[in-house]
Amino acid sequence: MRLSLILLFSVFNILILRADDYKVLFVNSNDILIDGKKAQVGATFNDKSVITWAKNQDRQAIKAVNVKTNKMCLFVSQAMEKNSLTAYEILTANKHLSTHDAYMEGMDVSVPVKLRKLFDENYELFDTLVIETNVDLPPSCSLIASYDYDGTRVSKTLKTERRQVVIDRQLFTVEGKKLTPRDVLLTIDLYNKENGAYTFIKGDVKLMVIPDKAEIIPAQ
């Protein structure tokens, strides 16, 4: 009997450990509910928690940290059929998170090919977007993101460190001038300063900016 209880307790612990738990770091709307309660900084929830978005607000977001992996996650309201979704459903639907994994271990291909397979077509940017690459860029190379802004072509060198590509709101700072962050289409190029050559990596990468405060949808 005692052995059965120990086994049952062990299985229960394993099931708990398999669940992902999150702690809220920031919300951009006071009307987001988690399991029927107002989402607040410091609150915790898990994969099975139901997140309900306000029906009259666009680009609502919850920034949270996975308490097991310490990875940041961005839960974003999108144009979905359901207004209430579990945390797992939201992460599955919005796979482009603040931390986006794109490992390609064991692939014997060139750096440009790896990078082309890395970048997705859509990303959401709240404050910092970290893309895990598992790619070591040569010291002479850097990644350049370009986009159009009010008729001007803007190019920015992306931060790369520890096999990560970092995109943050500095993307919208040009020659010390801060532009208003907005949705843009990015073109990603690999630049080699040794020969001055640019290698095309990815075009039409949609970057959606998540505001500090959710946008009110005008009544129809």
C-alpha positions in Angstrom: 0.0 0.0 0.0 2.8 2.4 0.9 4.6 1.6 -2.3 1.5 2.3 -4.3 1.1 5.7 -2.6 4.7 6.6 -3.3 4.3 5.6 -7.0 1.1 7.6 -7.2 2.8 10.6 -5.6 5.7 10.4 -8.0 3.4 10.3 -11.1 1.5 13.3 -9.7 4.8 15.2 -9.3 5.8 14.3 -12.9 2.5 15.6 -14.2 3.0 18.9 -12.3 6.5 19.3 -13.6 5.3 18.8 -17.2 2.9 21.7 -17.0 4.3 25.1 -17.9 3.6 27.9 -15.4 3.9 31.6 -16.2 4.3 34.8 -14.2 2.8 38.0 -15.6 5.4 40.8 -16.0 3.3 43.3 -18.0 -0.2 43.7 -19.5 -1.2 46.5 -21.9 -4.9 46.4 -21.0 -6.9 46.4 -17.8 -9.6 44.3 -19.4 -7.8 41.1 -20.0 -9.0 38.2 -17.9 -7.1 35.0 -16.9 -9.4 32.3 -15.6 -12.1 34.9 -15.1 -9.9 37.3 -13.0 -8.3 40.5 -14.2 -4.7 39.9 -15.4 -2.3 41.7 -13.1 1.5 41.9 -12.8 2.7 39.2 -10.6 -0.2 36.8 -11.2 0.6 33.2 -12.2 -1.1 30.9 -14.6 -0.4 27.8 -16.6 -1.0 26.2 -20.0 -4.6 25.3 -19.2 -5.5 28.7 -18.0 -8.2 30.5 -20.1 -7.2 34.0 -21.3 -10.2 36.2 -22.4 -9.4 39.3 -24.5 -11.6 42.4 -24.4 -13.8 42.4 -27.6 -13.4 46.1 -28.3 -9.6 46.3 -28.2 -6.9 45.4 -30.6 -3.3 44.2 -30.0 -3.7 43.3 -26.4 -0.7 41.5 -24.9 0.5 39.8 -21.8 4.3 39.6 -21.3 5.2 36.7 -19.0 8.1 34.6 -18.0 8.1 30.8 -18.0 9.0 30.0 -14.3 10.7 26.7 -15.3 12.8 27.8 -18.3 13.0 31.5 -17.4 12.2 32.3 -21.0 10.0 35.3 -21.9 6.8 34.7 -23.7 4.4 37.2 -25.4 0.7 36.3 -25.4 -0.9 38.4 -28.2 -4.6 38.8 -29.1 -5.0 38.2 -32.8 -8.0 38.1 -35.1 -9.3 34.7 -33.9 -12.6 33.0 -34.0 -12.6 32.4 -30.2 -12.4 35.3 -27.8 -11.4 32.9 -24.9 -8.4 30.6 -25.5 -6.1 28.6 -23.2 -2.6 29.9 -22.8 -1.4 26.8 -24.8 -3.7 27.6 -27.7 -2.5 31.2 -27.8 1.2 30.2 -27.8 0.5 27.6 -30.5 -1.4 30.0 -32.7 1.1 32.9 -32.1 4.3 30.9 -32.5 6.3 34.1 -33.0 7.1 34.9 -29.4 9.4 37.3 -27.7 11.8 34.4 -27.5 11.6 32.4 -30.7 13.5 29.1 -31.0 14.9 28.1 -34.4 17.6 25.6 -33.8 19.0 23.7 -36.8 21.6 21.4 -35.2 23.4 18.9 -37.3 22.8 20.7 -40.6 26.0 21.1 -42.6 24.9 24.1 -44.7 26.3 27.6 -45.2 25.5 30.5 -42.8 23.2 32.2 -45.4 21.2 29.1 -45.9 20.8 28.5 -42.2 19.7 32.1 -41.7 17.1 31.8 -44.5 15.6 28.9 -42.8 15.7 30.8 -39.5 13.6 33.8 -40.1 9.8 33.5 -40.2 7.4 35.6 -42.1 5.7 37.2 -39.1 6.9 38.5 -35.7 5.4 40.5 -32.9 7.6 43.1 -31.2 6.7 44.4 -27.7 10.0 45.5 -26.3 12.7 43.0 -27.2 12.5 40.1 -29.7 15.2 37.5 -29.2 15.7 34.9 -31.9 17.8 31.8 -31.0 19.9 30.9 -34.1 22.5 28.4 -33.1 24.5 30.1 -35.9 28.0 31.5 -35.3 28.4 34.6 -37.6 31.9 35.2 -38.9 33.5 38.3 -37.2 33.3 40.1 -40.5 29.6 39.6 -41.0 26.5 41.4 -39.6 22.8 41.2 -40.2 21.1 44.3 -41.6 17.3 45.0 -41.4 15.9 47.5 -43.8 12.4 48.9 -44.1 10.5 51.9 -45.6 9.3 54.7 -43.3 7.5 57.7 -44.7 9.2 57.3 -48.1 12.7 56.9 -46.6 14.6 53.6 -46.7 16.0 52.8 -43.2 18.7 50.3 -42.5 19.8 49.1 -39.1 22.4 46.6 -38.0 20.8 44.0 -35.8 22.4 43.0 -32.5 23.9 39.5 -32.5 25.3 37.9 -29.4 25.7 34.4 -28.1 24.1 32.9 -31.2 21.1 35.2 -30.8 19.6 37.9 -33.0 18.0 40.7 -31.1 15.4 43.0 -32.5 14.2 45.8 -30.2 12.7 49.3 -30.5 16.1 50.7 -31.3 15.2 49.6 -34.8 13.2 52.8 -34.9 16.0 55.1 -33.8 17.8 56.7 -36.8 20.8 58.9 -36.3 19.7 59.6 -32.7 16.2 60.5 -33.8 13.4 58.3 -32.4 10.7 57.4 -34.9 7.3 56.3 -33.8 7.3 52.5 -33.8 4.9 51.1 -36.4 4.2 47.9 -38.4 6.9 47.5 -41.1 8.0 45.0 -43.7 11.6 44.0 -43.1 14.3 42.9 -45.5 17.1 41.0 -43.9 20.6 41.0 -45.5 23.9 39.5 -44.4 26.7 42.1 -44.8 30.4 41.2 -45.2 32.6 44.2 -44.4 35.7 42.4 -45.8 34.4 42.6 -49.4 31.4 45.0 -48.9 29.0 42.4 -50.2 25.4 42.0 -49.2 23.7 38.6 -49.3 19.9 38.5 -49.4 18.5 36.5 -46.5 14.7 37.2 -46.3 12.2 39.7 -47.6 8.7 40.8 -46.6 9.2 39.9 -42.9 6.1 41.4 -41.2 6.9 43.0 -37.9 3.8 43.9 -35.9 4.5 46.4 -33.1 2.6 45.7 -29.8 1.7 49.0 -28.1 2.1 49.8 -24.4 -1.6 50.2 -24.3 -4.1 48.2 -26.3 -5.9 50.0 -29.1 -9.6 50.7 -28.9 -11.5 49.4 -31.9 -14.0 52.0 -33.1 -17.7 50.9 -32.9 -19.1 50.0 -36.3 
